[in-house]
Amino acid sequence: LALLLACVREGDFDRQALEQVALTTDTTATELADELVRSHDVPFQEAHRLVAAAVASCRSRGVPLQQLTAAELKDVGGPELTDEQLREALDPVYFIARRDGYGGPAPETVAARLGKVTAELQQSRLELESVNSKLRAAQQKLRVSGKDQG
């Protein structure tokens, strides 16, 4: 955990390189399968089979999955999607934004959780300071009472 924390705090992330990797790999294949299940009533296993066929087709042509067309998805047995539906399902930003449930990476979800944790941390700091203050006061009383008796 300490190593991970150091990497995140001190890391220098090349956002353009990371974006390029996301756009040229199959990172959103699962989202495409999820979209087929959610919006087109394709059974889960069939959706994943279709997307695997689409990925294989793209790889055989030497193109990233993001360049898949709606017609090519249909050619491997998929449902008819609009180009917009397909682009959204293959868009890494959309992929992240869509995952807005508890613990998800959507920016709004992360910001809300960070705000809550920050407030909890501040409250814990105040409580700790109160306890420390009481301890210092008790130590002072012990010192004073020890001097009076000795």
ZAVOKE-688159 format. One line per field, with one value per atom (N, C-alpha, C, O): residue number from 1; residue in one letter; atom name; x, y, z. Coordinates in Angstrom, 3 decimals. Example, Ala and Ser with C-alpha at 12.3 -4.5 7.8 and 13.67 -1.06 7.14 Angstrom:
BEGIN
num	[1_1_1_1_2_2_2_2]
residu	[a_a_a_a_s_s_s_s]
atome	[N_CA_C_O_N_CA_C_O]
u	[13.190_12.300_13.200_14.236_12.850_13.670_12.900_13.409]
v	[-5.690_-4.500_-3.300_-3.319_-2.250_-1.060_0.030_1.138]
w	[7.800_7.800_7.800_8.465_7.080_7.140_7.870_8.039]
This chain:
BEGIN
num	[1_1_1_1_2_2_2_2_3_3_3_3_4_4_4_4_5_5_5_5_6_6_6_6_7_7_7_7_8_8_8_8_9_9_9_9_10_10_10_10_11_11_11_11_12_12_12_12_13_13_13_13_14_14_14_14_15_15_15_15_16_16_16_16_17_17_17_17_18_18_18_18_19_19_19_19_20_20_20_20_21_21_21_21_22_22_22_22_23_23_23_23_24_24_24_24_25_25_25_25_26_26_26_26_27_27_27_27_28_28_28_28_29_29_29_29_30_30_30_30_31_31_31_31_32_32_32_32_33_33_33_33_34_34_34_34_35_35_35_35_36_36_36_36_37_37_37_37_38_38_38_38_39_39_39_39_40_40_40_40_41_41_41_41_42_42_42_42_43_43_43_43_44_44_44_44_45_45_45_45_46_46_46_46_47_47_47_47_48_48_48_48_49_49_49_49_50_50_50_50_51_51_51_51_52_52_52_52_53_53_53_53_54_54_54_54_55_55_55_55_56_56_56_56_57_57_57_57_58_58_58_58_59_59_59_59_60_60_60_60_61_61_61_61_62_62_62_62_63_63_63_63_64_64_64_64_65_65_65_65_66_66_66_66_67_67_67_67_68_68_68_68_69_69_69_69_70_70_70_70_71_71_71_71_72_72_72_72_73_73_73_73_74_74_74_74_75_75_75_75_76_76_76_76_77_77_77_77_78_78_78_78_79_79_79_79_80_80_80_80_81_81_81_81_82_82_82_82_83_83_83_83_84_84_84_84_85_85_85_85_86_86_86_86_87_87_87_87_88_88_88_88_89_89_89_89_90_90_90_90_91_91_91_91_92_92_92_92_93_93_93_93_94_94_94_94_95_95_95_95_96_96_96_96_97_97_97_97_98_98_98_98_99_99_99_99_100_100_100_100_101_101_101_101_102_102_102_102_103_103_103_103_104_104_104_104_105_105_105_105_106_106_106_106_107_107_107_107_108_108_108_108_109_109_109_109_110_110_110_110_111_111_111_111_112_112_112_112_113_113_113_113_114_114_114_114_115_115_115_115_116_116_116_116_117_117_117_117_118_118_118_118_119_119_119_119_120_120_120_120_121_121_121_121_122_122_122_122_123_123_123_123_124_124_124_124_125_125_125_125_126_126_126_126_127_127_127_127_128_128_128_128_129_129_129_129_130_130_130_130_131_131_131_131_132_132_132_132_133_133_133_133_134_134_134_134_135_135_135_135_136_136_136_136_137_137_137_137_138_138_138_138_139_139_139_139_140_140_140_140_141_141_141_141_142_142_142_142_143_143_143_143_144_144_144_144_145_145_145_145_146_146_146_146_147_147_147_147_148_148_148_148_149_149_149_149_150_150_150_150]
residu	[l_l_l_l_a_a_a_a_l_l_l_l_l_l_l_l_l_l_l_l_a_a_a_a_c_c_c_c_v_v_v_v_r_r_r_r_e_e_e_e_g_g_g_g_d_d_d_d_f_f_f_f_d_d_d_d_r_r_r_r_q_q_q_q_a_a_a_a_l_l_l_l_e_e_e_e_q_q_q_q_v_v_v_v_a_a_a_a_l_l_l_l_t_t_t_t_t_t_t_t_d_d_d_d_t_t_t_t_t_t_t_t_a_a_a_a_t_t_t_t_e_e_e_e_l_l_l_l_a_a_a_a_d_d_d_d_e_e_e_e_l_l_l_l_v_v_v_v_r_r_r_r_s_s_s_s_h_h_h_h_d_d_d_d_v_v_v_v_p_p_p_p_f_f_f_f_q_q_q_q_e_e_e_e_a_a_a_a_h_h_h_h_r_r_r_r_l_l_l_l_v_v_v_v_a_a_a_a_a_a_a_a_a_a_a_a_v_v_v_v_a_a_a_a_s_s_s_s_c_c_c_c_r_r_r_r_s_s_s_s_r_r_r_r_g_g_g_g_v_v_v_v_p_p_p_p_l_l_l_l_q_q_q_q_q_q_q_q_l_l_l_l_t_t_t_t_a_a_a_a_a_a_a_a_e_e_e_e_l_l_l_l_k_k_k_k_d_d_d_d_v_v_v_v_g_g_g_g_g_g_g_g_p_p_p_p_e_e_e_e_l_l_l_l_t_t_t_t_d_d_d_d_e_e_e_e_q_q_q_q_l_l_l_l_r_r_r_r_e_e_e_e_a_a_a_a_l_l_l_l_d_d_d_d_p_p_p_p_v_v_v_v_y_y_y_y_f_f_f_f_i_i_i_i_a_a_a_a_r_r_r_r_r_r_r_r_d_d_d_d_g_g_g_g_y_y_y_y_g_g_g_g_g_g_g_g_p_p_p_p_a_a_a_a_p_p_p_p_e_e_e_e_t_t_t_t_v_v_v_v_a_a_a_a_a_a_a_a_r_r_r_r_l_l_l_l_g_g_g_g_k_k_k_k_v_v_v_v_t_t_t_t_a_a_a_a_e_e_e_e_l_l_l_l_q_q_q_q_q_q_q_q_s_s_s_s_r_r_r_r_l_l_l_l_e_e_e_e_l_l_l_l_e_e_e_e_s_s_s_s_v_v_v_v_n_n_n_n_s_s_s_s_k_k_k_k_l_l_l_l_r_r_r_r_a_a_a_a_a_a_a_a_q_q_q_q_q_q_q_q_k_k_k_k_l_l_l_l_r_r_r_r_v_v_v_v_s_s_s_s_g_g_g_g_k_k_k_k_d_d_d_d_q_q_q_q_g_g_g_g]
atome	[N_CA_C_O_N_CA_C_O_N_CA_C_O_N_CA_C_O_N_CA_C_O_N_CA_C_O_N_CA_C_O_N_CA_C_O_N_CA_C_O_N_CA_C_O_N_CA_C_O_N_CA_C_O_N_CA_C_O_N_CA_C_O_N_CA_C_O_N_CA_C_O_N_CA_C_O_N_CA_C_O_N_CA_C_O_N_CA_C_O_N_CA_C_O_N_CA_C_O_N_CA_C_O_N_CA_C_O_N_CA_C_O_N_CA_C_O_N_CA_C_O_N_CA_C_O_N_CA_C_O_N_CA_C_O_N_CA_C_O_N_CA_C_O_N_CA_C_O_N_CA_C_O_N_CA_C_O_N_CA_C_O_N_CA_C_O_N_CA_C_O_N_CA_C_O_N_CA_C_O_N_CA_C_O_N_CA_C_O_N_CA_C_O_N_CA_C_O_N_CA_C_O_N_CA_C_O_N_CA_C_O_N_CA_C_O_N_CA_C_O_N_CA_C_O_N_CA_C_O_N_CA_C_O_N_CA_C_O_N_CA_C_O_N_CA_C_O_N_CA_C_O_N_CA_C_O_N_CA_C_O_N_CA_C_O_N_CA_C_O_N_CA_C_O_N_CA_C_O_N_CA_C_O_N_CA_C_O_N_CA_C_O_N_CA_C_O_N_CA_C_O_N_CA_C_O_N_CA_C_O_N_CA_C_O_N_CA_C_O_N_CA_C_O_N_CA_C_O_N_CA_C_O_N_CA_C_O_N_CA_C_O_N_CA_C_O_N_CA_C_O_N_CA_C_O_N_CA_C_O_N_CA_C_O_N_CA_C_O_N_CA_C_O_N_CA_C_O_N_CA_C_O_N_CA_C_O_N_CA_C_O_N_CA_C_O_N_CA_C_O_N_CA_C_O_N_CA_C_O_N_CA_C_O_N_CA_C_O_N_CA_C_O_N_CA_C_O_N_CA_C_O_N_CA_C_O_N_CA_C_O_N_CA_C_O_N_CA_C_O_N_CA_C_O_N_CA_C_O_N_CA_C_O_N_CA_C_O_N_CA_C_O_N_CA_C_O_N_CA_C_O_N_CA_C_O_N_CA_C_O_N_CA_C_O_N_CA_C_O_N_CA_C_O_N_CA_C_O_N_CA_C_O_N_CA_C_O_N_CA_C_O_N_CA_C_O_N_CA_C_O_N_CA_C_O_N_CA_C_O_N_CA_C_O_N_CA_C_O_N_CA_C_O_N_CA_C_O_N_CA_C_O_N_CA_C_O_N_CA_C_O_N_CA_C_O_N_CA_C_O_N_CA_C_O_N_CA_C_O_N_CA_C_O_N_CA_C_O_N_CA_C_O_N_CA_C_O_N_CA_C_O_N_CA_C_O_N_CA_C_O_N_CA_C_O_N_CA_C_O_N_CA_C_O_N_CA_C_O_N_CA_C_O_N_CA_C_O_N_CA_C_O_N_CA_C_O_N_CA_C_O_N_CA_C_O_N_CA_C_O_N_CA_C_O]
u	[0.827_0.000_0.870_0.563_1.947_2.844_3.473_3.615_3.847_4.436_3.410_3.732_2.191_1.129_0.871_0.745_0.793_0.565_1.689_1.429_2.919_4.057_3.970_4.249_3.583_3.458_2.383_2.587_1.255_0.158_0.523_0.265_1.123_1.494_2.603_2.547_3.598_4.792_4.796_5.668_3.828_3.814_3.619_2.939_4.225_4.081_3.390_4.008_2.106_1.318_1.241_0.891_1.566_1.495_0.079_-0.207_-0.801_-2.216_-2.429_-3.280_-1.658_-1.818_-1.437_-2.110_-0.367_0.050_-0.995_-1.318_-1.519_-2.546_-3.812_-4.429_-4.190_-5.365_-5.142_-6.044_-3.948_-3.632_-3.721_-4.243_-3.213_-3.297_-4.750_-5.144_-5.552_-6.968_-7.699_-8.624_-7.284_-7.950_-7.459_-8.067_-6.371_-5.820_-5.791_-5.178_-6.450_-6.524_-7.998_-8.895_-8.218_-9.584_-10.172_-10.997_-9.751_-10.169_-11.669_-12.193_-12.367_-13.812_-14.639_-15.844_-14.026_-14.755_-15.874_-16.980_-15.589_-16.596_-17.767_-18.920_-17.478_-18.567_-19.450_-20.671_-18.860_-19.665_-20.572_-21.757_-20.026_-20.854_-21.960_-23.108_-21.619_-22.623_-23.721_-24.900_-23.336_-24.317_-25.254_-26.453_-24.717_-25.563_-26.577_-27.729_-26.140_-27.038_-28.071_-29.269_-27.604_-28.476_-29.520_-30.710_-29.066_-29.921_-30.477_-31.365_-29.970_-30.397_-30.851_-31.028_-31.038_-31.582_-30.814_-31.390_-29.504_-28.675_-28.282_-27.813_-28.465_-28.046_-26.554_-25.758_-26.191_-24.842_-23.769_-22.847_-23.890_-22.866_-22.797_-21.712_-23.946_-23.973_-23.316_-22.582_-23.570_-22.970_-21.446_-20.749_-20.943_-19.489_-18.912_-17.797_-19.656_-19.212_-19.152_-18.194_-20.172_-20.202_-19.044_-18.398_-18.796_-17.710_-16.364_-15.471_-16.205_-14.950_-14.752_-13.631_-15.824_-15.730_-15.375_-14.594_-15.942_-15.636_-14.168_-13.488_-13.691_-12.282_-11.374_-10.393_-11.698_-10.892_-10.885_-9.854_-12.033_-12.124_-11.238_-10.511_-11.308_-10.469_-8.989_-8.190_-8.630_-7.217_-6.720_-5.587_-7.570_-7.142_-6.892_-6.119_-7.547_-7.355_-6.325_-5.987_-5.820_-4.803_-5.335_-4.613_-6.613_-7.199_-7.700_-8.087_-7.693_-8.201_-9.719_-10.407_-10.218_-11.653_-12.448_-13.583_-11.872_-12.568_-12.914_-13.738_-12.299_-12.601_-13.665_-13.988_-14.198_-15.276_-16.467_-16.801_-17.092_-18.290_-19.530_-19.453_-20.665_-21.930_-22.187_-22.707_-21.828_-22.011_-21.137_-21.576_-19.914_-19.022_-19.539_-19.431_-20.098_-20.691_-21.855_-22.006_-22.657_-23.794_-23.288_-23.904_-22.174_-21.607_-21.178_-21.201_-20.786_-20.396_-21.599_-21.449_-22.798_-24.019_-24.632_-25.600_-24.081_-24.576_-25.854_-26.270_-26.476_-27.690_-27.355_-26.194_-28.378_-28.174_-28.060_-29.005_-26.909_-26.658_-26.479_-26.081_-26.773_-26.437_-24.941_-24.325_-24.381_-22.967_-22.729_-21.695_-23.683_-23.538_-23.525_-22.715_-24.416_-24.432_-23.112_-22.572_-22.612_-21.356_-20.194_-19.356_-20.129_-19.048_-19.075_-18.029_-20.267_-20.363_-19.866_-19.095_-20.313_-19.925_-18.421_-17.856_-17.772_-16.339_-15.488_-14.259_-16.124_-15.407_-14.920_-15.743_-13.598_-13.091_-13.644_-13.872_-13.861_-14.401_-15.832_-16.194_-16.635_-17.998_-17.979_-18.786_-17.055_-16.900_-16.718_-17.334_-15.872_-15.608_-16.810_-17.242_-17.344_-18.459_-19.685_-20.433_-19.892_-21.065_-20.998_-22.031_-19.815_-19.646_-19.692_-18.674_-20.923_-21.125_-21.729_-22.192_-21.726_-22.199_-21.149_-20.040_-21.517_-20.608_-19.282_-19.244_-18.194_-16.858_-16.448_-15.334_-17.348_-17.041_-16.090_-15.899_-15.496_-14.501_-15.054_-14.276_-16.374_-16.926_-16.455_-16.472_-16.036_-15.494_-16.415_-15.938_-17.712_-18.639_-18.680_-18.751_-18.635_-18.658_-17.390_-17.446_-16.260_-14.983_-14.952_-14.520_-15.404_-15.410_-16.321_-15.962_-17.493_-18.417_-17.817_-17.896_-17.229_-16.617_-15.431_-15.257_-14.628_-13.485_-13.960_-13.356_-15.036_-15.595_-16.045_-15.787_-16.719_-17.200_-16.032_-16.030_-15.054_-13.892_-13.097_-12.588_-12.988_-12.287_-12.992_-12.340_-14.323_-15.094_-14.924_-14.777_-14.946_-14.747_-13.349_-13.185_-12.355_-10.987_-10.894_-10.267_-11.510_-11.495_-12.153_-11.642_-13.286_-13.970_-13.073_-12.996_-12.403_-11.497_-10.340_-9.918_-9.828_-8.745_-9.212_-8.484_-10.425_-10.971_-11.139_-10.805_-11.655_-11.835_-10.486_-10.348_-9.501_-8.161_-7.559_-6.968_-7.704_-7.181_-7.860_-7.209_-9.169_-9.884_-9.344_-9.126_-9.133_-8.585_-7.175_-6.839_-6.348_-4.983_-4.987_-4.167_-5.897_-6.002_-6.363_-5.793_-7.293_-7.692_-6.528_-6.316_-5.779_-4.621_-3.556_-2.984_-3.298_-2.316_-2.764_-1.960_-4.051_-4.581_-4.440_-4.066_-4.730_-4.608_-3.151_-2.851_-2.244_-0.812_-0.356_0.425_-0.835_-0.479_-0.970_-0.252_-2.197_-2.745_-1.903_-1.644_-1.475_-0.648_0.683_1.166_1.265_2.536_2.361_3.167_1.309_1.055_0.759_1.286_-0.065_-0.408_0.804_0.957_1.659_2.891_3.844_4.526_3.910_4.793_4.269_5.041_2.942_2.356_2.602_2.782_2.614_2.788_4.260_4.597_5.099_6.484_7.330_8.534]
v	[-1.190_0.000_1.252_2.225_1.227_2.384_2.636_3.783_1.557_1.698_2.258_3.141_1.753_2.255_3.726_4.517_4.096_5.487_6.381_7.466_5.934_6.707_6.865_7.938_5.796_5.871_6.862_7.652_6.833_7.732_9.172_10.077_9.382_10.750_11.319_12.480_10.514_10.991_10.655_11.115_9.856_9.404_10.543_11.531_10.374_11.334_10.577_9.757_10.861_10.120_10.879_12.059_10.202_10.771_10.517_9.467_11.488_11.328_11.018_10.202_11.669_11.423_9.990_9.347_9.491_8.108_7.129_6.144_7.399_6.527_6.541_5.500_7.720_7.821_7.058_6.377_7.170_6.474_4.965_4.257_4.478_3.038_2.615_1.580_3.412_3.076_3.046_2.257_3.898_3.971_2.934_2.751_2.260_1.305_-0.125_-1.007_-0.345_-1.695_-2.096_-1.356_-3.259_-3.784_-3.518_-4.292_-2.431_-2.162_-1.996_-2.199_-1.638_-1.408_-2.558_-2.406_-3.680_-4.829_-5.248_-5.568_-5.246_-5.624_-4.655_-5.068_-3.371_-2.388_-2.633_-2.502_-2.982_-3.295_-4.485_-4.458_-5.521_-6.683_-6.270_-6.687_-5.459_-4.978_-4.190_-4.335_-3.362_-2.574_-3.482_-3.216_-4.545_-5.491_-6.148_-6.363_-6.467_-7.075_-6.058_-6.340_-4.873_-3.837_-3.328_-3.277_-2.956_-2.201_-2.996_-2.518_-4.191_-4.929_-6.349_-7.174_-6.629_-7.916_-9.133_-10.200_-8.961_-10.095_-10.827_-10.197_-12.150_-12.892_-12.679_-12.503_-12.699_-12.397_-13.182_-12.589_-14.502_-15.324_-15.039_-15.024_-14.815_-14.509_-13.160_-13.008_-12.188_-10.861_-10.963_-10.344_-11.734_-11.882_-12.673_-12.398_-13.636_-14.370_-13.435_-13.476_-12.593_-11.642_-10.652_-10.357_-10.153_-9.183_-9.860_-9.262_-11.088_-11.816_-11.985_-11.860_-12.268_-12.396_-11.050_-10.997_-9.970_-8.631_-8.273_-7.729_-8.581_-8.329_-9.126_-8.595_-10.390_-11.233_-10.671_-10.676_-10.190_-9.605_-8.357_-8.185_-7.510_-6.298_-6.660_-6.085_-7.609_-8.014_-8.594_-8.342_-9.366_-9.976_-8.918_-9.142_-7.765_-6.670_-5.661_-4.711_-5.878_-4.986_-3.626_-2.631_-3.578_-2.304_-2.450_-3.542_-1.358_-1.434_-1.604_-1.248_-2.141_-2.365_-1.071_-1.108_0.064_1.343_1.681_2.562_0.996_1.249_0.300_0.345_-0.553_-1.449_-0.619_0.402_-1.061_-0.369_-1.170_-2.360_-0.492_-1.160_-2.289_-3.341_-2.077_-3.110_-4.327_-5.461_-4.109_-5.225_-6.012_-7.238_-5.314_-6.018_-6.873_-8.017_-6.337_-7.085_-8.289_-9.355_-8.130_-9.225_-10.419_-11.555_-10.170_-11.292_-11.832_-12.668_-11.339_-11.863_-10.956_-11.337_-9.769_-8.848_-8.151_-8.217_-7.479_-6.729_-5.443_-5.049_-4.812_-3.563_-2.418_-2.122_-1.796_-0.635_0.577_0.457_1.731_2.946_3.190_2.661_3.991_4.322_5.015_4.799_5.854_6.557_5.583_5.728_4.593_3.594_2.830_2.572_2.478_1.740_2.608_2.138_3.846_4.752_4.950_4.926_5.145_5.310_4.068_4.160_2.906_1.656_1.409_0.746_1.926_1.718_2.873_2.807_3.919_5.109_4.899_4.696_4.942_4.740_5.743_5.384_6.986_7.990_7.617_7.708_7.201_6.760_5.519_5.389_4.620_3.387_3.707_3.073_4.690_5.084_5.830_5.541_6.778_7.596_6.746_7.060_5.694_4.838_4.065_3.676_3.848_3.084_4.026_4.370_4.429_5.440_4.878_5.637_3.571_2.960_3.094_3.571_2.665_2.760_2.095_0.934_2.847_2.338_2.419_2.037_2.916_3.011_4.157_5.054_4.122_5.132_6.400_7.277_6.520_7.730_8.955_8.948_10.006_11.186_11.752_12.139_11.803_12.339_11.444_11.936_10.137_9.184_9.316_9.340_9.399_9.542_10.869_10.907_11.948_13.262_13.254_13.798_12.644_12.585_11.776_12.179_10.654_9.808_10.521_10.481_11.164_11.912_13.023_13.251_13.710_14.749_14.182_14.773_13.036_12.409_11.965_12.206_11.325_10.838_12.011_11.931_13.095_14.283_14.863_15.244_14.933_15.429_14.506_14.975_13.191_12.232_12.384_12.310_12.594_12.783_14.045_14.035_15.111_16.357_16.145_16.611_15.443_15.163_14.318_14.572_13.329_12.485_13.298_13.080_14.227_15.087_15.942_16.107_16.486_17.293_16.445_16.884_15.235_14.340_13.970_13.924_13.708_13.376_14.548_14.358_15.736_16.917_17.104_17.490_16.831_16.931_15.920_16.257_14.699_13.659_14.040_13.919_14.498_14.910_16.061_16.098_16.986_18.116_17.636_18.102_16.721_16.162_15.396_15.466_14.666_13.935_14.893_14.671_15.956_16.947_17.573_17.774_17.877_18.465_17.481_17.879_16.216_15.205_15.017_14.874_15.016_14.906_16.101_15.950_17.271_18.479_18.375_18.738_17.877_17.715_16.730_16.938_15.646_14.651_15.263_15.015_16.064_16.709_17.645_17.638_18.445_19.423_18.695_19.077_17.667_16.964_16.214_16.080_15.727_15.048_16.006_15.624_17.248_18.251_18.682_18.922_18.780_19.210_18.203_18.582_16.885_15.846_15.548_15.023_15.865_15.459_16.532_16.339]
w	[0.000_0.000_0.000_-0.689_0.767_0.813_-0.557_-0.981_-1.244_-2.569_-3.554_-4.349_-3.505_-4.388_-4.117_-5.052_-2.863_-2.489_-3.016_-3.537_-2.882_-3.389_-4.905_-5.439_-5.595_-7.061_-7.467_-8.389_-6.799_-7.153_-6.831_-7.625_-5.665_-5.278_-6.148_-6.555_-6.431_-7.124_-8.611_-9.348_-9.056_-10.436_-11.424_-11.147_-12.556_-13.643_-14.775_-15.454_-14.970_-15.933_-17.251_-17.281_-18.320_-19.664_-20.170_-20.744_-19.951_-20.277_-21.766_-22.119_-22.624_-24.062_-24.416_-25.222_-23.819_-24.094_-23.564_-24.226_-22.376_-21.804_-22.658_-22.884_-23.127_-23.997_-25.296_-25.783_-25.852_-27.098_-26.910_-27.771_-25.793_-25.511_-25.390_-25.925_-24.687_-24.516_-25.855_-26.046_-26.769_-28.074_-29.077_-30.132_-28.754_-29.718_-29.186_-29.787_-28.067_-27.508_-27.390_-27.795_-26.839_-26.714_-25.329_-24.843_-24.699_-23.313_-23.156_-22.061_-24.205_-24.083_-24.653_-24.853_-24.914_-25.441_-24.483_-24.919_-23.200_-22.213_-22.230_-22.104_-22.385_-22.439_-23.653_-23.562_-24.778_-25.963_-25.672_-26.004_-25.058_-24.706_-23.732_-23.881_-22.748_-21.792_-22.499_-22.176_-23.456_-24.215_-25.001_-25.084_-25.574_-26.305_-25.374_-25.751_-24.151_-23.164_-22.689_-22.684_-22.289_-21.717_-22.696_-22.385_-23.866_-24.776_-25.947_-26.653_-26.159_-27.351_-27.024_-27.921_-25.734_-25.279_-25.788_-25.995_-25.988_-26.389_-25.109_-24.162_-25.067_-23.872_-23.592_-24.515_-22.313_-21.856_-22.622_-23.183_-22.644_-23.297_-24.789_-25.371_-25.408_-26.843_-27.104_-28.080_-26.248_-26.411_-26.361_-27.165_-25.429_-25.314_-26.497_-26.941_-26.997_-28.181_-29.387_-30.160_-29.549_-30.665_-30.593_-31.599_-29.405_-29.252_-29.482_-30.083_-29.019_-29.286_-30.791_-31.283_-31.523_-32.982_-33.612_-34.563_-33.090_-33.603_-33.336_-34.206_-32.137_-31.794_-32.727_-33.248_-32.936_-33.830_-35.249_-35.920_-35.697_-37.033_-37.140_-38.118_-36.142_-36.148_-36.125_-36.865_-35.278_-35.182_-36.498_-36.909_-37.150_-38.416_-39.484_-40.415_-39.351_-40.298_-39.803_-40.509_-38.562_-38.013_-37.597_-37.651_-37.177_-36.739_-35.300_-34.885_-34.544_-33.174_-33.156_-34.112_-32.075_-31.905_-32.078_-32.553_-31.703_-31.819_-33.274_-33.524_-34.221_-35.629_-36.186_-37.373_-35.322_-35.733_-36.207_-35.606_-37.272_-37.751_-37.362_-37.058_-37.380_-37.070_-38.068_-37.696_-39.320_-40.349_-40.055_-40.246_-39.595_-39.275_-38.078_-38.044_-37.101_-35.953_-36.439_-36.012_-37.310_-37.872_-38.667_-38.632_-39.380_-40.174_-39.321_-39.794_-38.063_-37.187_-36.406_-35.516_-36.755_-36.135_-35.080_-34.422_-34.913_-33.898_-34.308_-35.464_-33.346_-33.649_-34.394_-34.500_-34.897_-35.625_-34.613_-33.883_-34.587_-33.734_-34.629_-35.788_-34.086_-34.817_-34.624_-33.699_-35.504_-35.356_-34.021_-33.388_-33.581_-32.301_-31.125_-30.209_-31.145_-30.071_-30.014_-28.938_-31.180_-31.235_-30.759_-29.989_-31.193_-30.773_-29.253_-28.604_-28.692_-27.231_-26.508_-25.553_-26.969_-26.306_-26.394_-25.525_-27.421_-27.597_-27.082_-27.128_-26.598_-26.122_-24.685_-23.792_-24.435_-23.074_-22.056_-20.900_-22.470_-21.546_-21.144_-19.971_-22.111_-21.837_-20.946_-20.025_-21.230_-20.462_-18.974_-18.117_-18.676_-17.293_-16.714_-15.598_-17.461_-16.973_-16.654_-15.729_-17.398_-17.207_-15.885_-15.341_-15.382_-14.141_-12.946_-12.346_-12.627_-11.593_-10.310_-9.458_-10.170_-8.928_-7.833_-8.072_-6.631_-5.490_-5.839_-6.247_-5.672_-5.947_-7.409_-7.766_-8.259_-9.687_-9.994_-9.172_-11.180_-11.545_-12.191_-12.566_-12.332_-12.953_-12.174_-10.943_-12.879_-12.186_-11.097_-10.030_-11.351_-10.349_-9.111_-7.985_-9.324_-8.222_-7.376_-6.146_-8.055_-7.345_-6.581_-5.429_-7.210_-6.551_-5.328_-4.284_-5.449_-4.311_-3.164_-2.004_-3.490_-2.453_-1.814_-0.596_-2.631_-2.111_-1.173_-0.125_-1.547_-0.681_0.654_1.703_0.617_1.847_2.727_3.934_2.125_2.883_3.452_4.570_2.691_3.174_4.392_5.365_4.343_5.488_6.700_7.828_6.458_7.553_8.156_9.374_7.315_7.786_8.647_9.707_8.194_8.968_10.324_11.342_10.346_11.616_12.519_13.721_11.962_12.752_13.311_14.446_12.524_13.006_14.177_15.156_14.081_15.184_16.441_17.542_16.275_17.425_18.033_19.255_17.197_17.680_18.447_19.510_17.924_18.612_19.964_20.935_20.036_21.306_22.315_23.479_21.878_22.768_23.206_24.384_22.269_22.615_23.608_24.525_23.430_24.354_25.758_26.744_25.842_27.150_27.783_28.993_26.956_27.477_28.007_29.074_27.253_27.717_29.036_29.946_29.125_30.368_31.524_32.627_31.292_32.346_32.752_33.937_31.776_32.098_32.923_33.863_32.579_33.326_34.771_35.702_34.954_36.308_37.109_38.294_36.443_37.128_37.559_38.663_36.673_37.005_38.194_39.124_38.158_39.223_40.534_41.579_40.497_41.732_42.263_43.478_41.393_41.832_42.506_43.456_42.039_42.624_43.979_44.906_44.090_45.358_46.460_47.617_46.107_47.112_47.390_48.451_46.484_46.636_47.045_47.216]
